[in-house]
Amino acid sequence: MQKDGPRPKKQILRLKLNGRWREDAVAENTLLIEYLRDTARLTGTKAGCDGGECGACTIIVDGKAVPSCIMLAIRCAGRSVETIEGLAAQGRLSRLQQAFHEKLGAQCGFCTPGMIMAADALLRHNPHPDASEIRTALSGNLCRCTGYVKIIESVQTAAGATP
Amino acid sequence: MRGEQPGDGRLRGVPLIDGVEKVTGRARYTADLEHADALVGRIFRSPISHGEIVRLDVTKARALDGVLAVVTGDDCPHTYGVLPVAMNEYPMARGRVRYRGEPIAAVAAIDAETAARALALIDFEARELPAYYTSDDARAPDAVLLHDNKPGNLEREVHHEFGDLTQGFAAADLVREDRLSCAEINHGQIEPHATLAEFDPLTGRLTVQSVSQVGYYLHLMLARCLELDTSRIRVIKPFIGGGFGARVEVLNFEIINALLARAGSGKVMMELTREETFLTHRARPQTDIKLKLGMRRDGKITACACEVVQRGGAYAGYGIVTILYAGALIQGLYDIPAIKYDGYRIYANLPPCGAMRGHGSVNTRHAFECLLDRMARELGLDPFAVRRANLLQAPTRTLNDLMVNSYGMAECLDQVEKASEWRARIGKMPRGKGLGMACSHYVSGAAKPIHWTGEPHAVVNVRLDFDGGITALTGAADIGQGSSTMVAIAVAETLGIALERVRVVSADTAITPKDNGAYSSRITFMVGNAAIDAARKLKAILAAAAAKKLDARPEDIDCTGETFHVSAGSQSQLSFADVAREALVDRGAITVTGSFTCPPEAQGGRHRGGAVGSTMGFSYAAQVVEVSIDEATAHVSVDKVWVALDCGRAINPLAVEGQIEGSVWMGMGQALSEETHYAEGLPVHASMLEYRIPTIAESPPIEVHIVESRDPNGPFGAKEASEGALAGFPPALVNAIANAIGVDLDALPATPDRIMQALVERRRAARLAAMRRAAS
């Protein structure tokens, strides 16, 4: 339970968010997901559990997929943070977004941003994963709607598409 | 107007119309709604399982700086619930708590830290009462009653008998009775519960945006609990991160948060933790089933006697419907000449159960399909042959007066038998590998709605205005299943226009027509039919306008590809925009209303509870599951699933496939790993780590076959596709395990510890038998 006491100190956090540098005053105990959702107002990143269990909050930090709900925002100082909002550029869906849309990789859509970010990180270092590699890379991302069949198809379709 | 060819395939298999929002992160779910100016709502929950409240003092919490509202059971003396006959629950406990985690009070504060501090300042004291965590304990003769008017802690008992049971069992060559049990499970939708309420004290109006599958129920219960006129309330459904039945009932936090918004004269956001989302529960109950079947040598079922005991939790919720479904839906799948059903819904000191995908039918179906296989084995029959020996002939009515109008069961069986190469492989697989199969079915919406008002079962409005856009307005909640897309397709195909011209506005009680909501797979059948009805009415108006311009008779006008033309001979054509403009000249903006009603003969039998299970169309499914089992660790892996589902007609095959895959897989979760655990009423499963939803790593390929039996009453011939296949998975898995290692499991889920236990018992039995042989 929270104790009465002084509020946590704030720091100036400078990071590159979806390709743009920005600065915000952020409390030391602010989680990255809170910073993204409440400060940067990027609500595409979802909280589906009480910490580190479901993968819905997956984002990419310096090229690697991480759960933003168990990482402090200030740990991202000077780093590059990418969220689902950064993927569609110049009015075009990314190939993963396009594939998840067309192949029905998203049903309710709540796990989708985290799923796509985890898949994006996978395709960056392994552009042509087989089904087993996709299963391993996405094993930290729970989906309750699809049974994952069309998620695997979506990632395979995106991997086959020209970027 | 002529030439209408609904469902001609032109628009079949399309992505969801709201899919782009979902893949870009733009889709706003409840927690994503703007709430920087909102207070934070938090709930104080019971630390004990059962007791009388001796003291509840919120003075200190209320006095804390930054706290704007505190509410308790005193602030709402009204019960709420989904069934008018069984509302025995207050949003916050009054006088007594009946499960650990039951809401007692709530606070609204300027931020989460302040709200948490306020909760810690609430002074609560209770006189503890004995608590019961199993059906047996709750039913014990000396057990304290959870509800004074429910002797034996029995919420509802059901006794139904159809046909001549004695004669049926006498005609059997084999009679077998088994006891099976299924653990309690949870929906586990990925979006935790959340609700945003705004009360304007100046106008007395309340707006609630919430995760509800049935905004209309929530609207009614808010009015009841807050004593507000229904006309002063608006309920809006944002994007919803999965339902599966979790959000069919009005949920306590939705009412509590509205009470906070009123007490605090403003806007309150309440986001439940995952643990609280599990506590809110309303899912599939722990169930004990005693099933006795009679079977002739050729596999024909002669009689069925089934007893079901459901541990329903502390309050009624949907319980009466669940225990009725568990018996009613024994029927409708096979031809059974005599059926006896005894159902018991029990109160226990645990979070209330409710509706979950396959509502009521799943656990009984599990027992039934397991027993069919065991009896087939005893009689030396193939599992497919046993099912084929008991098929219905549509159209027909079951013993309990359920309509069966279309029946693709035989084709489902053929398809999965062939696709899985069953005949070539069954009985010839190496030890540790096996195949199992099972069938299942589900309703396309309840033909008799829970709130019987005499209104149509579904109403859809379709608008046309100066912009030439077609707007379909429906109260039906798209919860990810693609129902808004289905409505758009139904309208576009009926009108002969591009899907992109149609937008769907859904689930806002200020704008959209009332809808009974997203449950019992009713939307495609009922709302789909209403959408087609509305579109036909608009089409008649457009045809009249086109006829006027083309100097033809309206009945000769056709529209295809957004072009109106006179069918025979004439070359003259009109664009959709021209015709729309012409139609508006006479009447201005057009709104037409379409509706759908299930006729009385579809609404079930006259016996008590006979409306439950009634539907205009059952979906049918068969599936084969292939497993591998490591006998050293008792670990089961599912290698592949073949499933065929008769959905009448696939209006959107892509979405139908997705629904079938998802429902089969959800059945797999229940079969393999999912179960709740309580330690003295404390839910120890209440996280995504402890509650074992299958990950992508252990999820098999699912090969889907769509069977189209063309239901005579379905929209374009369609029936439901989202629930019917679920119930087949658990028995197909247990049958496959029996096939692989010769062990019949009587309890779900089939976790390694249960399988190991069964293997150990089998070895012990074999040793004892050997010792006895040696001794004699």
Boltz contact constraints between the chains, C-beta under 6 A:
constraints:
  - contact:
      token1: [A, 1]
      token2: [B, 120]
      max_distance: 6.0
  - contact:
      token1: [A, 2]
      token2: [B, 113]
      max_distance: 6.0
  - contact:
      token1: [A, 2]
      token2: [B, 116]
      max_distance: 6.0
  - contact:
      token1: [A, 2]
      token2: [B, 117]
      max_distance: 6.0
  - contact:
      token1: [A, 43]
      token2: [B, 32]
      max_distance: 6.0
  - contact:
      token1: [A, 44]
      token2: [B, 25]
      max_distance: 6.0
  - contact:
      token1: [A, 48]
      token2: [B, 190]
      max_distance: 6.0
  - contact:
      token1: [A, 49]
      token2: [B, 274]
      max_distance: 6.0
  - contact:
      token1: [A, 49]
      token2: [B, 688]
      max_distance: 6.0
  - contact:
      token1: [A, 50]
      token2: [B, 273]
      max_distance: 6.0
  - contact:
      token1: [A, 50]
      token2: [B, 274]
      max_distance: 6.0
  - contact:
      token1: [A, 53]
      token2: [B, 687]
      max_distance: 6.0
  - contact:
      token1: [A, 53]
      token2: [B, 688]
      max_distance: 6.0
  - contact:
      token1: [A, 53]
      token2: [B, 689]
      max_distance: 6.0
  - contact:
      token1: [A, 54]
      token2: [B, 688]
      max_distance: 6.0
  - contact:
      token1: [A, 56]
      token2: [B, 190]
      max_distance: 6.0
  - contact:
      token1: [A, 84]
      token2: [B, 25]
      max_distance: 6.0
  - contact:
      token1: [A, 85]
      token2: [B, 25]
      max_distance: 6.0
  - contact:
      token1: [A, 88]
      token2: [B, 24]
      max_distance: 6.0
  - contact:
      token1: [A, 97]
      token2: [B, 23]
      max_distance: 6.0
  - contact:
      token1: [A, 100]
      token2: [B, 23]
      max_distance: 6.0
  - contact:
      token1: [A, 101]
      token2: [B, 15]
      max_distance: 6.0
  - contact:
      token1: [A, 101]
      token2: [B, 19]
      max_distance: 6.0
  - contact:
      token1: [A, 101]
      token2: [B, 20]
      max_distance: 6.0
  - contact:
      token1: [A, 101]
      token2: [B, 23]
      max_distance: 6.0
  - contact:
      token1: [A, 102]
      token2: [B, 15]
      max_distance: 6.0
  - contact:
      token1: [A, 104]
      token2: [B, 654]
      max_distance: 6.0
  - contact:
      token1: [A, 104]
      token2: [B, 658]
      max_distance: 6.0
  - contact:
      token1: [A, 106]
      token2: [B, 22]
      max_distance: 6.0
  - contact:
      token1: [A, 106]
      token2: [B, 23]
      max_distance: 6.0
  - contact:
      token1: [A, 107]
      token2: [B, 480]
      max_distance: 6.0
  - contact:
      token1: [A, 107]
      token2: [B, 658]
      max_distance: 6.0
  - contact:
      token1: [A, 108]
      token2: [B, 241]
      max_distance: 6.0
  - contact:
      token1: [A, 108]
      token2: [B, 242]
      max_distance: 6.0
  - contact:
      token1: [A, 108]
      token2: [B, 480]
      max_distance: 6.0
  - contact:
      token1: [A, 109]
      token2: [B, 22]
      max_distance: 6.0
  - contact:
      token1: [A, 109]
      token2: [B, 27]
      max_distance: 6.0
  - contact:
      token1: [A, 110]
      token2: [B, 190]
      max_distance: 6.0
  - contact:
      token1: [A, 110]
      token2: [B, 191]
      max_distance: 6.0
  - contact:
      token1: [A, 110]
      token2: [B, 241]
      max_distance: 6.0
  - contact:
      token1: [A, 111]
      token2: [B, 190]
      max_distance: 6.0
  - contact:
      token1: [A, 112]
      token2: [B, 22]
      max_distance: 6.0
  - contact:
      token1: [A, 112]
      token2: [B, 23]
      max_distance: 6.0
  - contact:
      token1: [A, 113]
      token2: [B, 25]
      max_distance: 6.0
  - contact:
      token1: [A, 135]
      token2: [B, 696]
      max_distance: 6.0
  - contact:
      token1: [A, 135]
      token2: [B, 697]
      max_distance: 6.0
  - contact:
      token1: [A, 138]
      token2: [B, 696]
      max_distance: 6.0
  - contact:
      token1: [A, 139]
      token2: [B, 695]
      max_distance: 6.0
  - contact:
      token1: [A, 139]
      token2: [B, 696]
      max_distance: 6.0
  - contact:
      token1: [A, 139]
      token2: [B, 697]
      max_distance: 6.0
  - contact:
      token1: [A, 142]
      token2: [B, 693]
      max_distance: 6.0
  - contact:
      token1: [A, 144]
      token2: [B, 188]
      max_distance: 6.0
  - contact:
      token1: [A, 144]
      token2: [B, 189]
      max_distance: 6.0
  - contact:
      token1: [A, 144]
      token2: [B, 190]
      max_distance: 6.0
  - contact:
      token1: [A, 144]
      token2: [B, 242]
      max_distance: 6.0
  - contact:
      token1: [A, 145]
      token2: [B, 480]
      max_distance: 6.0
  - contact:
      token1: [A, 145]
      token2: [B, 662]
      max_distance: 6.0
  - contact:
      token1: [A, 146]
      token2: [B, 662]
      max_distance: 6.0
  - contact:
      token1: [A, 147]
      token2: [B, 661]
      max_distance: 6.0
  - contact:
      token1: [A, 147]
      token2: [B, 662]
      max_distance: 6.0
  - contact:
      token1: [A, 147]
      token2: [B, 665]
      max_distance: 6.0
  - contact:
      token1: [A, 147]
      token2: [B, 702]
      max_distance: 6.0
  - contact:
      token1: [A, 148]
      token2: [B, 696]
      max_distance: 6.0
  - contact:
      token1: [A, 148]
      token2: [B, 699]
      max_distance: 6.0
  - contact:
      token1: [A, 149]
      token2: [B, 661]
      max_distance: 6.0
  - contact:
      token1: [A, 149]
      token2: [B, 702]
      max_distance: 6.0
  - contact:
      token1: [A, 150]
      token2: [B, 658]
      max_distance: 6.0
